């Protein structure tokens, strides 16, 4: 029987000030890096930190960063290139019509690949945030596609031993992103000449793209391309990074069941913002929800043969009756 034993990480943005366009100064007082690490180290089940380059605390001194995290019982889980916060990338990074801008983005990604080796990170995250468009008659779609293929082939070739996870998103910051959903991402990967470019499944992005997260996860995994999973929640209309586990119960449970079936070995990344609530408590709540879903999925995995038999015959009613009994049967005495 397969059993989930998941590794959970977070990033320091989960404990940030949460400034936005309506409240540009943020909702909270800034915490020091030490304060953030202290909070994270006190949350049972949280063992990794996702970092980025450039700009992350101590990122220019990898050895010191690793030693600092080790003192708090944490390790670097994943790393991501910041190719979105500079104004230079406003018209795209890996798809930019300006060759110098594309080159700048590629060099940042390559540096992240070097740091991934030094920091012993599982993979790197590539979020092509500005690679998209806002209006009709604004983009040369085919040229942008070719630039992305060219950029990703150069990136993947730089170190074939480093996993590079691309994160699709329908919109934000652009009105429309080129790599907007699981299907577009998988098609792009199939067009590449390298084997180390894969997928990051962001639960919130999948939900508001109106995908079934479990289906996207299963397809990524089938082709050996599931490198990262990011956890947050929403109402399927936007990406506010609400606390994981708080809204879409059944879709999330199904995704965790498939995490077990697929034998996922990477990290689960808590990727939430909580501007109006206690940051430390909300991060702990998210981690606790991950452990709850892990426990429920493991109960279901004990009955995988029966559940999968029902899946193969399309037998929803018997499957849900079984799952309901397994998870909620203990409530009978309280009716």
C-alpha positions, -999 to +999 in steps of 0.1 A: +000+000+000+012+034-009+013+059+020+018+096+019+046+110+040+048+146+028+075+173+032+061+207+039+077+241+032+068+277+032+083+310+021+089+341+041+062+359+021+037+340+042+048+361+071+051+394+052+035+428+056+010+421+027+011+455+010-012+459-020-025+487-041-053+496-017-029+496+013+005+502-001+022+504+033+010+469+042-013+456+069+014+444+093+046+454+109+076+439+092+092+409+109+129+402+108+143+372+091+152+358+125+116+363+137+102+345+107+125+316+111+117+314+148+080+312+139+085+286+112+107+264+134+079+263+160+054+249+136+054+211+138+055+195+104+071+225+086+107+216+077+116+235+046+120+271+033+115+280-003+138+308-013+145+330-043+173+349-061+180+377-062+167+395-031+162+368-005+180+372+029+215+356+028+210+343-007+243+357-018+260+336+009+246+301+004+267+284+031+257+310+057+220+306+046+222+268+051+239+272+085+213+297+096+184+275+085+200+244+101+200+262+134+162+265+132+157+229+120+149+240+085+164+232+050+161+249+017+134+231-003+131+249-036+145+281-051+129+304-077+143+331-099+128+366-094+122+375-131+090+395-123+097+422-098+119+445-120+102+470-144+125+457-171+103+425-173+071+444-179+068+431-214+079+396-205+110+376-194+116+344-214+092+357-241+103+393-242+107+408-277+139+424-265+168+399-267+187+416-239+158+412-216+154+376-224+191+371-219+189+389-185+161+365-174+179+334-186+211+344-167+190+349-135+175+314-140+209+299-146+223+315-114+193+299-095+203+265-110+238+270-096+224+279-062+200+250-063+230+227-064+248+246-036+217+247-014+207+211-021+173+223-033+149+198-048+140+220-078+137+255-090+105+274-097+101+294-129+071+316-129+068+335-162+046+362-146+048+389-173+049+366-202+015+373-216-006+402-229-034+426-219-051+435-252-059+421-287-034+431-314-007+435-287+013+403-291+030+383-318+018+350-304+040+327-326+072+348-320+065+348-282+061+310-283+093+305-302+112+328-278+099+308-248+109+275-264+143+289-272+148+303-237+136+271-220+159+249-241+189+271-231+179+270-195+173+232-194+206+226-212+226+246-187+224+218-161+203+188-170+206+175-135+185+204-120+147+201-122+130+233-134+093+236-126+072+260-146+041+274-129+011+281-152-014+308-144-043+322-163-038+358-154-022+383-130-001+403-134-010+402-171-047+400-182-038+368-200-007+346-196+008+326-224+013+295-202-021+296-187-031+261-178-020+225-175-027+217-211-008+246-225+021+238-202+023+201-211+021+209-248+050+234-244+071+208-225+065+183-253+079+209-278+112+211-259+145+194-266+154+190-229+141+166-203+145+185-170+117+211-175+086+201-156+055+214-139+045+232-107+009+225-097-004+255-078-037+244-064-051+279-065-041+285-101-056+251-111-089+260-093-094+293-109-084+279-143-115+257-137-093+226-139-097+195-117-065+197-097-063+159-093-065+154-130-038+180-137-016+164-111-021+129-124-012+140-160+019+158-148+029+128-129+022+103-157+049+119-178+073+123-149+069+161-148+054+168-114+082+187-096+064+211-072+030+214-056+019+248-041-010+250-016-035+278-012-072+282-018-098+305-036-133+307-049-123+298-085-125+334-096-091+349-088-059+340-070-060+357-035-038+329-020-063+322+008-053+297+035-049+262+022-077+238+030-103+265+039-127+263+009-125+235-017-126+204+005-135+176-020-112+188-048-083+190-024-090+156-009-091+141-043-058+158-052-041+144-020-054+109-029-037+112-062-005+125-046-004+091-028-012+071-060+015+090-079+041+086-051+050+123-051+085+129-035+089+166-038+078+193-014+044+208-007+048+246-006+025+266+016+018+297-006-007+319+013-012+355+023-032+364+054-033+402+057-062+404+082-054+376+105-025+365+128+003+355+104+019+329+126-014+312+135-026+312+099+006+295+088+003+269+115-034+264+105-023+258+069+003+232+079-022+215+102-046+213+073-019+196+052-014+170+078-052+165+081-055+160+043-025+137+044-041+116+072-075+114+053-057+105+020-038+077+038-071+063+051-084+062+016-052+047+002-057+017+026-088+010+004-072+020-029-081-013-047-118-007-041-117+030-048-098+025-080-121-002-091-150+022-087-130+049-106-124+025-135-161+018-138-172+054-132-190+043-100-193+076-082-221+066-058-204+036-044-171+054-041-186+084-023-205+061+000-173+043+009-153+075+014-181+090+035-182+059+057-144+058+060-141+095+069-174+104+086-187+070+099-178+079+134-204+107+134-233+082+134-237+083+172-241+121+172-271+122+149 
